[in-house]
Amino acid sequence: MERNILRKYANLFSGYTELRLQENRTSRISVVDGTVMGNSSSSESGVSARSYKGGSWGFASSPETDSEAIEHVIEAATENAVFLDSHLEKAMRQLPVSSAEGTWDYSTKRSVVSRKDKIDFAREVDSYISQKFRKLSTRTVVIHNLDMEKQLITSTGSNAYSMVPRSIMYAMLTVDTQDGPVQLYEAIGGLGQFEDVFARPSDYYSRIDSLYEHLLRKAEGVFPEPGISQCILDADIAGILAHEAIGHTTEADIVRGGSVAADYMDQTVASPLVTLVDFAHTAMGKTCPVPVHIDDEGTPAEDVTIIRDGVLKSYMHNRESAMEFGVTPTGNARGYSFSDEPIIRMRNTAFLPGTSSLEEMIQSVDNGYYLIKSSNGQADSTSEFMFGVTLGYEIKNGKLGRALKDTTISGVAFDMLKTVTAVSGEMSWNNAGMCGKKQMIPVGMGGPAIKCMINIGGR
């Protein structure tokens, strides 16, 4: 994408306006039981403009990006805003003014590998699995890459370029049992293009070995006893809890729509051990899985401490919600595609580490469960949630016991978090997260392990 080509259109802006040029490039390679079953790539690009007048937004987009198309979307967005304002007459005050400039390019500086190289990489991983693990009924290796490249200018003076890539390898293993197939998968990778994330297939064999061992234990596993139990949620499950059950309820548009969090500001909603942050781009000195330096409204992205020491302290905002709530925008406006309007989205949502060790936490449980991996899940604006658990173990007298078959956990997050009695000092991220709020978009989620009381499903 040619850079700095939008500046010349700024003189066409009338009132508050954003102009965004964007291209998303994806590729996917899948190898199933040694056979290449998928080898696809796609690119989606275009331009969009959004204008604001009196409380009404006008939006327009086009897959064409020549001068005529760009001028047209600016004009159409402006006309749409004026039309809606004339009919709705919201008469709202002006949006908060903020601006930022910068370039954030996470492209590889290495020699770009070919599609054949990526296929060979996946085949080599598959060959290792096939030769070492004879009990498998099926195996799948997937390599997925996404590059999101954006340019943005706004009438308030923002001018930003970003290229944020993600590269993930999925290894999915299945064994057959008398009760049917049992499966586990591992997502490996994160921020960066393939060349920066993956070096040699052998670098990941130890993680696949561990996955296989967990799978065999799960195949002989048991169902948990249903009901409220003392559980330790490892980082993967703590992360999805932070994102789904708390994060969404504290997005300001959801708060405005009736989220229970509207009634909880500055109130205790969790144990004093719990602090929850939506990080913009850097956490504890390291770049986050999805770094956002300037959001799609041109606002500098700031960390949002949602819960501090158990007390709800902040919501996540775009410009409009910040105006309505009388606060500063936090830089949470994001759109997945050029044709998507930016809405309030999380970036990298995680609990902060505590001071306990995972070993100490397990030893402190007489009868409970250690829950490690989650599948899909859902939550609503009351913070009530239900998540699938694909990997876990019993804890008996402070020691790990038998593996668990697939189960679920559920509860009301703002109640469950009050039962937290320990938080581990280790922090890890789920680098492959996608959020489906109106439009899919990459997110980071994670944290330490947390010890709590939670409702777990049985057979």
N, C-alpha and C positions, 0 to 999 in steps of 0.2 A: 504494500500500500504506500503510495506516494504521500509524504508527510507535508504538513503545513499548507494544505491546499484550501482550507476553509476560511482563512482570515479575510480573503477578499470579498466574502459574502456578508460580512458583519454590517456593512452599510445598508443592507436590505432589511435589517431587523427593525421592527416597530414595537416598542414596549419590550417586556421581558421575553426573551427567546433563547432557546437552546438548539444547536445544530450539531448532529452526530453522524459521523461516517463510520461504518462498522463492517467487519468481515469475520465470520466464524468459519474455521476450517476443521473438519473432523475426519478421522480415519479409523478404521476398525479391521483387525485381522483376527480370525478365530480358527483354531485348530482343535478338532474333535477326534479323539482316538487316533491321532496321527494323520488325519486328513484335513487339508485346508478347506474349511466350509464357508469362510467369508473373507473377502478382501475388497473393502469398499472405502471410498473417500468422497467427500462432498465439500462444497463451499457455498456459503450463503452471504451475500453482501448487499449493501444498499445504504441509503441516506434517510434520515428522518429529521423533522423539525417539530418543536413544541413551543407554543406561545401561551402567554397568560394575560388575561385582562379581567379585572374586577372580581376575581374569584372563579373564573371559568378557564378551562384549558382547551386549546386547539392543537390537534396533532395531525401530522401527515407524514407519509413515508413513500419511498420509491426504490425499486431494485436497480434502477438506473442511476448513475452517479456523474453524468456529464453536467455541464453548467446549466443547461436548460432544466434538467430534472431537479437540481439543487435549488435553483431559483423558484421553481414551481412549488416544492414542498414548503419553502419558507412562506411564500404567498398564501398557500392553502392553509397552513397552520394558523397564520395570522387571521385570515378570514373566518376560520372556524371558531377561534377564540372570541372574535368580535360578535359573531352571530349568536353564540351561546350566551355571552354576556348580555346582549340586548334582550334576550328572552328570559334568562334566569334572574338577572339583576341581583346578584348576591351582594354587591357593594362591599367586598372585603378589602382590607387594607393591603398595602404593598407587601410583597414577599421580602423576607430578610435578604440583605445584600451580602454576598461573599464571593470571593474569586480566588483562583489559584492557577498557577502555571507549572508545567513539568512534563518530563518524559520518563516513562517507566517501561523499559523494554527487557523482558525476561527471555528473549530469543537466545538460542544456543550460539555460542561463538566457535563451536567445533565444526568439523566437516559433517555435512548432513548425510545420513545413511540412506540407502535406497529402500524401496518397498521390499525388495527381495531380501535385504539384510534383516528387516524386521520379521519377515516370514521365517527366515532361517533361525532367528533368535527364538521365536515361539516354538518352532519344531524341535529345537535343541532342548528346551525346557520340557516339552511333551515327551521327548525320547528318554530323558532322565526319569520322569515319572513312570513311564511304561516299563522300563527295565528294572527299576528298583521296587516298585509297589505292585506286586502280582495279584493282590486280592481285589483290586479295583474293578468295578463293572463298566465304568466309563470315566473319562477325564476330558477336561476342556481347558484350553489356554487361550485367553483373549488379550490382545493389546489394543488399547483405545487411546487415541490422542485427540485433544481439543485445543485449538489456538483461538483466542479471542483478541482481536485487534481493533482498537477504537481511536478515533480522533473526535475531539469535542471542542467547540467554542460556544460562549454564551454572551449575551448582551451585557452581563456584569463584568466581563473581562477575563473569564476563565479560558484557558487554552491548554488542552491536555492531549497527550498521546500515550497509549498503553498497549502492550502486547503481553498477555498473560496466558501462558500455555499450561496444559496439564497432561501428564502421561501416566497411564495406569495399566498394570498387568493383572489380570484376574486368573487365578488357578482354582478350578472347581473339580473336586474329587467326589466320586460316588461309589459306595459299596452296596451290594444287595444283601438283605437279611430276610429272615422268615416273615417279618412284618412289613417288608417292602424296602425300597431304596432309602439309603441314608446319605445325606450330602453335607459337605462343608466347602466354603470357599474362602480365599484370602485375596485381598486387594493390596497390591504392592505398587508404590510409586508416589506421585504427587506433582508439585509445582515444577515445571520445566518441560522442555521438549525431550523427545526420546533420547537424543544423544547425551543429554546432561543427566537424565534420570537412570538410564540403564547402560551398564558397561558390559559385563559378562554374565551369561545365564547362571553360571556357577555361584555368583554372588547371592543368589536367592534360594539355593537348594536347601539350606538349613531351615528356612521358613517353611518350605514345602514339606520337609521331613516332619517338622513339628505339626503342621496341618494334618498330615496323614496319621500321626499318632493320636491326635485328638479325635480324628474320624473313627478309628478303630475302637477307641474307648466309647465314643458316642453310639456306635453300632451295638454295643453291649450294654447300653445305658438304661436308666430307669426314669420313670416319670416322678417329678417332685410331688410332695404332699401339698394339695391345694390349700390356699389360705394366706393369712398374713405371716410372713417369715422374716427373720433377720437375714439380710442379703448384703453381699459386697458386689457392687456394680463396677466392673472394670471400665477403662476409659472409653471403649467403643460405645457401651450402653449409656454411660454417664453423658457422653457427647450428644447422642440422639435425644436424650432426656432434656439436656440444656437447650437444644435447638427446637425440638417439636413442642415440648410441654411448657417451657418458660419463654423461649425466644419469641415464638409467634404471638403469645398473649401480650407481649410487651412491645410489639411493633405498633407505632402510634396510630396507624390507620385501623388496626384491629382493636386497639383501645377505644378509639372513637366509635367503632361499630358495636361496642358493648362487651369487650373483654372484661373478665373479672379483675384484671390488673388495674382497671380504672379506679377501683375502690381501695387499692392497697398502697398507694404511694406513701413513702416514709413510714410504712408499717412493717412489722416483723412478719416475713413470709417464709423463713427458713431458719435452720440452726445458725448460731453465730459463726460456725465453722465454714459456712457457705458464702463464697463470693463468686459471682458470675459476670463475665465480661464478653461483649461482642467486640473483638479486636479488629481494627481496620487493616493493618498490614504487618505489624510487628508485635510479637509476644515474647516477653522475657529474653529480648535480645536477638531473636531469630525471626526470619521472614515467615509469615503465616502461609497456610496452604493456598489461600485465595487473597493475595494482597490487593487492597483497594486504597489508592492514595488520593484520588479525586473521584467522586461519584459521578453519575451520569446527569446530574444537574450542575456540575462544575463546583460542587462544594468540597472543601478540604475534608478528607475522611478522618474522623476522630474516634478513638476507643470510647465505647459506652459501657460504663459500669452499671449493669442492670440491678444486681443485688450486691450490696456491700455488707459483709459481716451479718448476713441474715436479713437485712432491711432493704426493701425495694427502693431504689434511688433514681432510676431514670428509664425512660422509654427510648426507642430508636426512632429517628425523625428524618423526614425530607424537609424541603423548604416550607411547603404548605402547612404540614402538621406543626412544625416549629413555630410558624406564625400564629396558629390557632392556640397552641399551648403556651405561647409567650416564652419560648426558650430558643437556644441556638441550634441550627441544623447540625446533625451529626454526620452527614455524608453517607446515609444508608439508602439512597435512591439508586436502583440498578435495573437495567433492562437486559434481557438475554440476547435478543436479536435486534437488528436495526429497526424492525417493524414493531417492536415492543416499547410501549411507554415505560419509563422508569417508575418503579413503585418502591415502597419501603421494603428492603430485604436485609437479612442478616449477611454478614461477611464471614467471620470466624468466631464461633460462639463456644465458649468453654468455661468450665469451673476452674478456679485457680487452685494450685496444689496446696496441700496442708503440710503437716509435720509428721504424720504417721508413716510407717512402712507397710507395704502390702502384707508382708509376712506377719507382722504384729497384728494387723487387722484380722487375718485368717485365724491366727492363734486365739483371738479373743472371742471367737464364735463357737458356742457349744453345739448348736444344731441349726444349720441354715444352709445357704447356697452362695457359691461364687459364680457370678454370671459374666461371661466374657464377650460373646459376640451376639449382635442383634441382626434381625432381618428388617423387614419393613415395619412401619408403625404409624400411628396417627394420634392426634390430640385435638382438642377443641378449645374454644375461647374461655372455657371454665378452668383450663389446665388439666382436665381429665384426659388420661392417656391410656393407650394399650400398645405394647411393642412385642414383637416376636423375639424369642431368644433361641439361637441356633447352637450355642455352645455354653455349657456350664457344668459345674460339679457340686456335689454335696459337700458340706463341711460338717464333720462329726468330731466333736471333742478337740477342736482347734486344728484339724488336719483335713486335707482334701480327700474326698471319698470317690464314689462312683460318678461317672459322667451322666449327664441328663440328656434325655431325648428332647426334641423340640418342644418348647413351652411358650408361655406368654407371661408378661408382667403388666399390671395395671394399677391405676390409682389416680389421685388428684395431686398434681405435682406440688402445689403450694402447701398441701398438708404433709405429703411424704417428705419434703425437704426439711421439715421441722424435726424429723426423727433421725437426721444424720448425726452420728456420734463419732465419726472418724473420717478423715480425708487424707489420702496418701500424698507423699511428697513427689511422686513421679508423674510427669506430664507427657501425654502423647496425643497425636492428632489422627482423626480419620480424614485422610487426604482425598477420598473419592466421593465425598458427599454431594448429592444433588437435591435441591429444594424445589418443590412443585407448586409453590404459591402462584397461581394464575399462569405462570410461565416457568419452565425449568431453568435453573441457574446453578452453577457450581458454588458450593459453600464449604467451609471448613468447620469441623466440630470435634470436640474432644475434652480432655481434662485429665484429672487423676482418677483413681478408684475412690468410691465413696461407700461408706457403711451405713445402712439404713434399714427401716422396716418397710416391706412392700408386699403387695398381693401377688402371689405367683399361682399360675394355673397348674392343673394336674393332668390326668389322662384325657 
